[in-house]
């Protein structure tokens, strides 16, 4: 577990992530981070959760019409 301290950044309060955490999340300066609520706290991720929902809907659609796509590919 890593404990991080909130710090004053201009007129705001921010959290500075160590290089190890940035590397683990594959984040660089200027990247966008998404914060979502979870049962045990919050999740911090570089992936947009709305895109994940759209991808899952697409996967379901493709599974449902798998035979149709197979015939179209011929």
Secondary structure, 3 states (H helix, E strand, C coil): CCCCCEEEECCEEEECCCHHHHHHHCCCCCCCCEEEEECCEEEEECCCHHHHHHHHHHHHHHHHCHHHHHHHHC
